């Protein structure tokens, strides 16, 4: 007898459900990392340019638009919802670290994408310190190997140049939003941007960065195609790029500069106090009271000055410390006479570090490191040195940049400590080892917070003592002078943004407490004005790593291995300081067990 439809329906309804496949939290987390990376890369036009990917002009036009922020906010919301559904307790150790880093990063993004914060940051789309207007020429000039090969590749790059006027028009629209709400940049920052644009426009079109792709056209491409592409790049530069920069300059000089604020600190801007506290947390990865940071800086300045007094005597100067600052600014003994002399000093330190590094590190970067001067159009607005990271496969090396602008203001005393910080084992080791480690999720390989990244680099400077690189009193003075810079940053950054310090007061403070040249002091202060809170990260991060090392040395005694400690600090990519401390604590506990 056949069953009736009703009975069949009842039977199906009460049948036990089929068991679903067991969830794998680690696999779910890895999938989330992968999906988030793809989603964020799709909304990161500048990142696509850095990676050498072909970029659609429509994606390029999204830069600086409210629509881009809306899409980024939605990706962040969906990602946090998926993360909440994963059981952290069921993860292995490495995945728990990744989970913690990822959550901290996503929560930070959530706060940044809030309408209240966007009203304070999106309407100031860039400034003179690393702004899009100076980055775009670099993207145009330096394509990763293999990025430009076919005629279609070059045509796509021309299309971006032709789109630049639209992007800059959106920048202008954002600046105008800020003008309407009273959220504007300081005048000093605007003047610096105008000067940067003037330097870009002063370059002849034929030798400008925007014609650099022409020199990459393959020789085996038909001559007619090469001529056509060359003409298209020239037409885009003269008809789109240069006019776009001129319009942006006109707007900044005639409209924005008169509306900009005279006071340089965030406390003078609507909503600035709240924004500064958020930026301090963003850059240091911990919530800090600016008043306590200011007091810490004053204490560190006093400690370093006491050490300087001793080294000053070793250098044969018996006058006051302030007099010695003035003395070394003008004594030719302390300054390079030529760019080559400066470069030779950095190369010599690089050779010594390369020989000593295996004593301090279990793993060394595969990525090569070059030593080069800053391009001329950047040098005036940069500090004494910097680092440009390479590609994970080593096809593009890392670059230690040194500043040869105004040689009389550069110091030979800073050669060692600057190389240790910006080159090896500072930024080059930390960044290269992370991105070469394919076992890490992308946000750990390629991301990071400022306190970890800059804290490691400042900690790397202190390794010069153990390496014997500061036995020379001149180089010992140089590292104290650089450490003084980072201590002064705690005082000056908080002074500018919470205590109403004027630009000149900040410059004078730095000149009074260090041997910096005026051009360096001015560039540093302008940087703090443009990037509030970032300068705090160096000392906060370094003090944290030094404290963790002392803790490990005390707990492990003869079992302490400096190479293993460095491997713990560097082995998981750039971690928020609380996550790093938890990791090192677990390593100490495991290493202390017989």
GULOTI-647999 format. One record per residue: x negated, y, z negated of N, C-alpha, C in turn; residue in three letters. Coordinates in steps of 0.05 Angstrom, whole numbers, plus 5000, padded with zeros to 4 digits. Atoms other than C-alpha are relative to their C-alpha. Layout:
% residues N
XYZXYZXYZala
...
END
This chain:
% residues 594
498349765000500050005000498250245000unk
501549754998497450675019500950194979unk
499349805021497151214966501150255013unk
498849754990501251844974498050224999unk
501849775001497752504989499850134973unk
500149885027499652754920498149854982unk
501750165018496252174885497150045008unk
502749964991490052264928498950274990unk
500949745009489752994909499350004971unk
500550025029490252824835497449854995unk
502450165004484752304842497550165005unk
502349834993480052804875499650204978unk
500249795020481553324822498749904975unk
501150105026479752884763497549845003unk
502550154996473752534794497750164988unk
502249855012467252714757498350145022unk
501549864980463153234795497249875003unk
502650114995456753014828497950174986unk
502149845013450553224788498450165019unk
501649834983446853814817497049944996unk
502950055003439353744829499050174976unk
501149865023435453924766498550265009unk
501349754994433154644766497149994991unk
502949985007425654774767499450294996unk
500349715006424555444732497550125014unk
502549894987417355514759500550045030unk
499449974972419755394830501950235005unk
498249784997425455874820498650274997unk
501549755005420656404794498250065024unk
501749964976415856294853501650105023unk
498249914978421656364901500850294996unk
499349725005423757004867497750195007unk
502349844993416757284873499850045030unk
500349994971416557104946502250185012unk
497849854988423457394961499750304993unk
500449725008421858034922497850135017unk
502149894984415358134959500950065028unk
499049954973418758065026501950235001unk
498049795001424458525006498650274996unk
501449745005419659064979498350075024unk
501649934977415059015039501750115023unk
498249904979420959125085500850294995unk
499349735007422059775048497550164993unk
502549875005414759995047498550055026unk
501349944974412860315113497050054998unk
502949955003406060555088498549754995unk
501350265005404359865063499749845026unk
500250144974405859585132497750115016unk
502249884985400960085162497349904988unk
502550095012395559885112499449715007unk
500450284993396559155129499649955030unk
500450034971395959295203502449895015unk
497650114987403059085219501250215019unk
498649824982406959375276502550114986unk
497949875016411859875247502050135019unk
497949884984418460055278500450304992unk
499649725007419460815283502450054982unk
497649975017426360735251499349954970unk
500950055028422960435189498350234990unk
501749775007417860995190501650244992unk
498349765006423461515190501349984972unk
498750035026426061225124498350144978unk
501849885020420061535087501350254989unk
499149765014422162055035503050055002unk
497149964997429561945047501549884976unk
498350125022435061814994500849725007unk
499250274992437061205035497949794992unk
502150185008430260885023500149944970unk
499950035029430861004948502449824993unk
497650165006437960714948499449705006unk
500650284994435560074982498049884980unk
502050105020429560014935501349954973unk
498650035025434160104875501649745000unk
498350244998438759544899498349754999unk
501850235001432959064910499149964971unk
500950025028430559214839502349884983unk
497750105016437559094809500449705005unk
499550284994438458434845497749824990unk
502350155009431458204827500149954969unk
499850035029432358334752502349814993unk
497850185006439057964754499049715004unk
501050284996435657344783497949934979unk
502150065020429857404734501349924973unk
498650065025434757404675501149724999unk
498950274999437456734699497949784997unk
502250205002430656384693499249974971unk
500750065028428956044627496950024997unk
502849965003422156324608498749784983unk
501150205018421155804553499349745015unk
500550244985421255254606497750025019unk
502249954981415355544645497349914988unk
502750065009408055334641498650274994unk
501549765009402755824615499650215021unk
500549814979400856144681502550135010unk
497549894991408056234701501250194979unk
499049825020409756544634498650275002unk
501549754996404257064645501250155023unk
498849874976407057204714502750114994unk
497349915008414057244686499950264985unk
500249765017411957754634499050255016unk
501049774984408058184683502250105019unk
498049934980413658154734502350154986unk
497849875014418958344683499250294992unk
500949735007414858934658500050195024unk
500149854975413859164730502850085009unk
497349954991421159104748501550194982unk
498749815018423459464686498950285003unk
501249744994418660024701501250125025unk
498849914976421360074771502950094996unk
497249925006428460084744500250284988unk
500049735012426860684702499350215020unk
500849804980423361044759502250055021unk
497949974980429260924806502650124989unk
497649885012434361214757500450275013unk
499449744988437861824786498750234984unk
501249785016435262254728497150045006unk
502949984994427962094743499650075029unk
500349944972428862114818500450305005unk
499649724997431462824811497650174993unk
502549865007424663004782497649925017unk
502450094985419962604827500550005031unk
499550024972423362504895499950275014unk
500049734988423863254906497350135000unk
502849924997416363314899498649765014unk
500750254986414662794953497049945001unk
502850055003407162884950498650264992unk
501649775008401563334927497249965011unk
502750004987394163454942498449764992unk
501650235009391762834905501149745012unk
499150244987392662254952502750015013unk
497449974987398762534988500149895028unk
499650124973401762255052498750175021unk
501149834979399362865091497049955005unk
502850064996392062665079499649705005unk
500250294996393361915080500649925029unk
499350084973396561905149497750015020unk
502350014982390262115186498249764995unk
501650245005386661545151501349755011unk
498650234988391961045172499650015031unk
500249984971391461315243497249925009unk
502750044992383861255244498949724994unk
501250255009382560605208502149775000unk
498350234998386560005233498549754992unk
501350255007385059325203499249855026unk
500950154977381258865251502349835012unk
497950154986385958565303502750135001unk
497349885000391659045290500750135027unk
499549884974390859395357498549845022unk
501250174980389658915415501450045027unk
498549984975395158945468501050285005unk
498949744994398059535504502450074983unk
497649965016404459435464499250094971unk
501049925026400459505399499450305000unk
500849724999397660175421502550185005unk
497649844995404460415447501650034974unk
498649985025407560255379498750214982unk
501449805017402160675345500650285010unk
499349744988403561255393502850084991unk
497249945008410961205375500150104971unk
500149895027409161325302499150295000unk
500949724998405361955319502350175010unk
497849844990411362185358502350034980unk
497949995021415862045297499150184977unk
501049855023411462445249501650264995unk
498449765006415463095259502649944985unk
497650075015421762735234499349954971unk
500850075027418062475173499450264984unk
500749755013415263165156502550174995unk
497549845004422163475166501549904975unk
498750115024424862995113498550094975unk
501649905022419063195068500850284992unk
499249725004420963925076502850014987unk
497350015012428263745060499949934971unk
500350085028426063404996498950244983unk
501249765014421764004975502250214995unk
497949805002427764454988502149924979unk
498250095021432164024943498950084973unk
501349925025427164144887500150304995unk
499849715003427164894901502750084990unk
497349935008434664894892500649934971unk
499550085027434364544825497850104980unk
502149905017428064884798497949794993unk
502050215005423864244801497950035023unk
502049944979417564474839497249954990unk
502850045007410064374841498850264990unk
501549755007405064864811498850135025unk
501149864977402365394857497249905007unk
502750104994395265134850500149755017unk
499750254984397464454877500850075028unk
499149924974401064784935497750125016unk
502449894986394865194952498149795009unk
501850224993390764564952501149855024unk
498950144977395564225000499750165025unk
500349834977395364815047497149995010unk
502850024993387764795046499449735014unk
500450274988387864045062501150005029unk
498849994973392564165121498350175019unk
501849834984388064725146497649845009unk
502450164993382164235145500749805022unk
499150194979386163735186500450145026unk
499449864975388464245237497550125012unk
502549884990381364525243498549805018unk
501450204984379063865275501050015029unk
499150024972379063865351501549745006unk
498350234994384263395379498349765008unk
501550224988379162975417498449844979unk
501650135020375062825355501649954974unk
498450035024380862795306500649704994unk
499350285007383062155269502349905018unk
497750094985389262145313499249895028unk
501050124974385061975375498249764995unk
501850235006381061435338501049745013unk
499150264987385560865365499049975029unk
500950024972383261045435497449865002unk
502750135000376260815417500249714994unk
499750295005379160135399501349865023unk
498850134976382360005467498049805011unk
501950204989379259355492498850075027unk
501349944975374259435547501149845024unk
499050164978377458875587502850075008unk
497449904991384059245591499750155026unk
500349874974385359495662499650304996unk
500749725002382560195673502450185000unk
497649834999389260485691501650004974unk
498650025025392360235627498550164979unk
501649855020386660525586500450305004unk
499649714996387461205619502850084991unk
497249935008395061185608500250024970unk
499850005029394361005535498550244987unk
501649775010388961535524501750265003unk
498349764996393562065554502450014981unk
497750015018399461835511499150084972unk
500949925027395361895447499450304999unk
500649714999392962585468502550165000unk
497549854999399962815485501549994973unk
498650025026402662545419498650184979unk
501449835020397162905380500650295005unk
499649714994398063575416502950084999unk
497149934999405663535423501649934976unk
498550095023407763195359498550044973unk
501450015026402463105305499150284991unk
501049745008399063785305502350204995unk
497849825006405664175312501449934974unk
498750085025408563755254498450114976unk
501749895022402663945209500250304998unk
499849715001403264675229502750084988unk
497449935012410764685212500049954970unk
500150065029409364355145498350224986unk
501649795012403864865131501650264998unk
498449755001408465445149502049994978unk
498050035021413865185103498750034973unk
501349995026409065085045499050284993unk
501149745005405865765053502150224998unk
498149774999411966195068502449964982unk
497750065016417565845030499449884972unk
500350165025415065354978498150144980unk
501949875018409065734950501250224984unk
498749805016413166334929501949894978unk
498150125019418065864894498649824979unk
501550185018412665444860499650134973unk
500449905027411365504786497250094995unk
502749905006405565904759498749824979unk
501050185020404765454697499649725011unk
500850254987401364804715501149754986unk
499250235015403964334661502849915004unk
497250094997410163894664501850124980unk
498349885021412664214600501350265010unk
498949764989413964834642502149955021unk
498050084980418464444690502549884988unk
497550125009425664264680499849704998unk
500250295004425863564651497249894997unk
502850084999418263554648499149844975unk
500950145024417463324575500849705001unk
499150274997421662704588498449855021unk
501450134978418162554653497149944991unk
502750055009411262614620499849754983unk
500050245017412962104567500349745017unk
499650234983415361624621497449955016unk
502550044984408961744663497849894982unk
502050115019404561614602500449704997unk
499450295003408060944592499449855026unk
500550124975407560794666497049955005unk
502850024995400160914670498449844979unk
501550145021398060614603501349734994unk
498450245005403360054600500949984971unk
499149995028404660244527501350274994unk
498749755007409060774495498350144980unk
501849855017404561304465501150284994unk
499349735008405761944427497850195010unk
502049824989402262504466498350144979unk
501549865022400362854401497849834989unk
502150185010396662244376497849955020unk
502050034978393262154443498150245000unk
501649755000390862884439498049984976unk
501750025023388062754369497849795004unk
502050214993384562114392497950115018unk
501949884982381362504448498050184986unk
501749825015378663034401498049844984unk
501850175016375662484357497949885017unk
502050124982372362134415498050205011unk
501849794990369462784442497850054979unk
501949955022366162904374498049774997unk
501850235002363362194371497950005022unk
501950024977360262224440498050234999unk
501949775003357262914427497749934981unk
502150085019353462614368497949835014unk
501950174986350362094414498550175021unk
501349834981348862624466497750164987unk
502149855014344863014415497449844999unk
502450175001340062424409498749975027unk
501150044973339162304483498850265010unk
501049744992338163044495497150034990unk
502749985011331963014450498149815015unk
501750194984329362404489499350125027unk
500649874975329762834551498350254997unk
501949795005325263344518501250284997unk
498749745003330363894505500750034971unk
499649965028330564184435502150214994unk
497949805004335864714445502749884993unk
497450105007343264654431501249835023unk
498750164980347764164467501250175022unk
498749824980351564724501497850125018unk
502249894984344865024524499049785019unk
500950224982342964334552501949965023unk
498050014978349464304591499350215021unk
500649794981347664964623497349955014unk
502750064988340364744633500249805022unk
500050204979341964114672501650085024unk
498549914977346764484716498250145020unk
501749844982341064894745497249875004unk
502650124997334864464735500049815023unk
500050174976333164144803499449714993unk
500650275008330663524766502449824999unk
497650165005337763304754501949995024unk
498249984977340663424823498649895026unk
501150104975339663084891499450235019unk
500649804980336263494944501249945027unk
498950084975339063105002502149784996unk
498050215001344862645016498749734999unk
501450254999339962085031498949934972unk
501150065027336762154962502349904982unk
497750095015343662084931500849715007unk
499350274991345261474973497949794992unk
502150195008338561154957500349924971unk
499650065028340061204883502249794996unk
497850195003346660844891499249725011unk
500850264989343560304934498149854981unk
501850125019338160174882501549874977unk
498450115021343260084827501649765009unk
498550224988347359634872498449745001unk
501850234998341459174882499549884972unk
500550105027340159114807502549864989unk
497550125010347458964791500549735014unk
499750254986347758434845498349774989unk
501850205011341858074814500949914972unk
499350055027344558114743502849884996unk
497250075003351957964755500549714992unk
499550275008351557204750499749944970unk
500250045029349557274677502550084985unk
497749885014356057624661502749905011unk
497550074988361157324708499949715011unk
499850274989363356614725500650015030unk
499249974971366256854792499250275010unk
500849754987363557374840501750045025unk
498449954976367457704897498649905025unk
501050074974366657434967499950255018unk
499849764983368558114996497550174997unk
502449835001362458535015500750284989unk
499649725010361459234986498150185014unk
501749804986358959825027499850254983unk
500449745014356260485002500050225021unk
499649804979358561085043500850274988unk
499049745009359861835035502950045007unk
497349934993366862115034500050145027unk
499749844975369362375102500050304993unk
500449715005367963125107502750144992unk
497549865005375363325108501249934972unk
499050085026376562965041498250104977unk
502049985021370163115003500550234981unk
499649765017371863814977502049954978unk
497850045018378063554942499849744984unk
500450255014375162914913498050034977unk
501950015021371362744850497449895010unk
502750084992364262474849499849745016unk
500050264986366061784875502749875000unk
497550154999371561304892499649735013unk
500250274989373160614917502349955020unk
498050094980376760364980499949705002unk
500150295002378859644974499949875028unk
500150154976377459125027502449825004unk
497950194995381858575055499449744987unk
500550255015382757905020498249815014unk
501750194985379357515076497250105005unk
502749894997373257965074499550135027unk
500449894973374358215145499650304999unk
500649725005374458925118498750024972unk
501449995026369359055063501250214981unk
499549785019370459455000498050225005unk
501849784996367360145002499850164974unk
500549815021364160534946499450275013unk
500349744989364961264966498550184980unk
501249805016360261794939500450275013unk
499449734990361262544946497550165004unk
502449844994355862944981500750295005unk
499349724998359763594983498850164977unk
501249835020356164154946498049844983unk
502050175013349963744929498950124975unk
501149875024347564254879501749954975unk
498250055022353564074836500149704993unk
500150295006352163314839497749944981unk
502050065020348062974785498849725006unk
501350254998342862434793500449834975unk
499650155025344262244720502549825002unk
497650154999351061974740500049775019unk
500150204979348661494793500849724990unk
499550275010348760854751502849964991unk
497450045011355160954713502250025021unk
498049974979358961184774500249755017unk
500050244984356860574814501349774984unk
498850215016358660104756503050034999unk
497149955002365560424752501449955027unk
498650014974367560514825499349765017unk
500950234984363459954855500049744984unk
500350265014360759334820498750054972unk
497850205001362659054770502850134994unk
497549865006368259574764502349935020unk
497750034983373759674816499649785021unk
500450204978370459234869500449724989unk
499650275012370158614823502949964994unk
497350055009376958704793502049975023unk
498150014978380758854857499449775019unk
500650214981377058364901500649724989unk
499550275012377357774853503049954998unk
497250045002384757884844501249935028unk
498750054974386557924918498849765014unk
501150254989381957344935501149754987unk
498850225015385656904885502849935011unk
497550064987391056594928502049854983unk
498250145018393956214869501850194985unk
498449805014396756854840502350105018unk
497949874984403357154863499050275009unk
501049764987402557764907499950244982unk
500049765017404358274854497750004981unk
502450015017398658024811497450035017unk
502449984982393757974870499650295008unk
500349744987395158664898501150244984unk
498949785016398759064844498450054975unk
501449955025397059304775500750264988unk
499549755014397659844723497450154996unk
502449845001392760414716498349944976unk
501650055024390760254645498249765003unk
501650244996388359564665497850065021unk
501849964978385159774731497750194992unk
502049805007381660394705498749944973unk
501250085025380660114636497849805004unk
502150194993376759534666497650155011unk
502249864987372560014708498450164979unk
501449865021370860434647498549814982unk
501450205015369259814607497549905015unk
502350094984364759594665497650194997unk
502249825004360660224655498449934975unk
501450075025358959994584498249765003unk
501750234995355959354612497250085008unk
502749904993350159784635498150004977unk
501750025024347559784563498849724999unk
501050275002347059024562498249935024unk
501750054976344159014633497450154999unk
502549855002338659484611499850235020unk
500049784980340760014662499950274988unk
500049735012341060574611497550044982unk
502549965014334060494583498750265009unk
500849744990332361094627501750214987unk
498349795013334661704585501750155019unk
498349864981337162044648502649855005unk
497650164995341861474663501749964975unk
498550025026343661404589501750264997unk
498549755002345562134590502450005019unk
497950004981349662024652502449844992unk
497750165009353961474622501450134977unk
498749855021355161884560501750235011unk
498649784987357162464604502549915013unk
497550114988362062024642501949904979unk
498250075021364761734578501350244987unk
498949755009365662444554502350095018unk
497949924982369662584616502649854993unk
497550155005374562024599501250084973unk
499049905025375062264527501350275002unk
498849744996376262974549502749985014unk
497450034986381862724594502349964980unk
497950035020385762514532500850274989unk
499449745011385263224507501350185021unk
499249814979386163604572502749925012unk
497550084987391763194603502450064981unk
497849935019396063244540500250304995unk
500049715004393963964531501550145023unk
498749884977396264144602503049955000unk
497250084995402863774601501850014975unk
498349985023405163834529499450244982unk
500849785017401564424498499650275014unk
500049754986401964954552497350105008unk
502749914992394564974570500150105029unk
500349904973392965394631497749855014unk
502150144984388465124687497350094991unk
502749905007382665574668499249914972unk
500750095027383065374595499049715001unk
500850284997382564644616497249975012unk
502650004988376664774661497850094980unk
502049905020373065174607499549794978unk
500450215021374164614556498149795011unk
501750214989370964114603497150095003unk
502749894997365064564617498650034973unk
501149955027364064704543499249744987unk
500550265014363963964524498649805017unk
501450194983360163644581498150165019unk
501949884981354863764634501250015028unk
498849994974359863764691499450265015unk
500149764983359064244749502850115002unk
497449874999364564744758501849885022unk
498350114979366964444824501249744992unk
498950255010367663764792502150044979unk
498149945022371264054731502650105012unk
497549894987376164434776501549785014unk
498750224986377463814819501449814980unk
498850185020378663394756502650124989unk
497649875011383563894726502250015020unk
497950004980387263964791501249725004unk
499050284999387863204792501949954977unk
498250045022390963194723502650155003unk
497649844995395763734743501849855020unk
498550144979397863324804501149734992unk
499250275008398262644770500149974970unk
499850005029400562734698499949724988unk
500150255015398762174650498049805011unk
501850204988394261794698497350004988unk
502749985011387862054668499849884972unk
500150125027389761774599499349705002unk
500250294998389561064625497249894997unk
502850095000381961024631499249924971unk
500950045028380361104557501849814985unk
498250185014386560754532499549715008unk
500650284990385160144576497349904990unk
502750095008377760124560499949934971unk
500050055028378760184486501549734993unk
498550255005383759604489498249765007unk
501750234992378859144527497749984980unk
502250015019373159334480501049884973unk
498950115025377659184420500449705002unk
499650294996379558504449497349855000unk
502750135000372158344461499049974971unk
501050015028370358514389501649794984unk
498450215013376158084365499049725007unk
500950274992373757494406497249944989unk
502650045011366557584384500149934971unk
499850055029368557604311501249734995unk
498650255005373157004317498449755009unk
501450234988368656554360497149984992unk
502850015008361756744335498349895022unk
501850114979356556314372501449875023unk
498550124978362056004414500850215021unk
499149784981363456684447498249995025unk
501450004975361456674521501050245016unk
499249764986361557354556501249945027unk
499050074974362657024623502949904998unk
497350115003368756644598502050224991unk
498249785008371557274565500750175024unk
499549844976370857664630501949845019unk
498250164983374257084666502950014990unk
497349975011380157134619501250285007unk
499149734994380657884630500750035029unk
499749964971380057844706501649785014unk
499050244986383057164721502950005007unk
497250004994390357344724500950255015unk
499349754987390057994763500450224979unk
499749775017391858664734502449964982unk
497950055019395958564671500750254984unk
499349805020399859054627498449944975unk
501750045023395759154564501249814979unk
498850195019400758784518499849715010unk
500250274989400658184565497149905000unk
502850075001393058194569499249924972unk
500750065027392458204494501149734991unk
498950265007397157614486498549775013unk
501550204986393257224537497349954986unk
502650035013386457354504500349884972unk
499550125026389357184436500449705002unk
499650294996391556504462497449875007unk
502650114993384656394492498249984976unk
501650015025381356564426500849774983unk
499050225017385756084389499249735011unk
500850254988384355524439497049954998unk
502950025000376855664440499049954972unk
500850035028376455674364500449724990unk
499450275008379154964360497749815007unk
502250194994373454444354500849805021unk
END
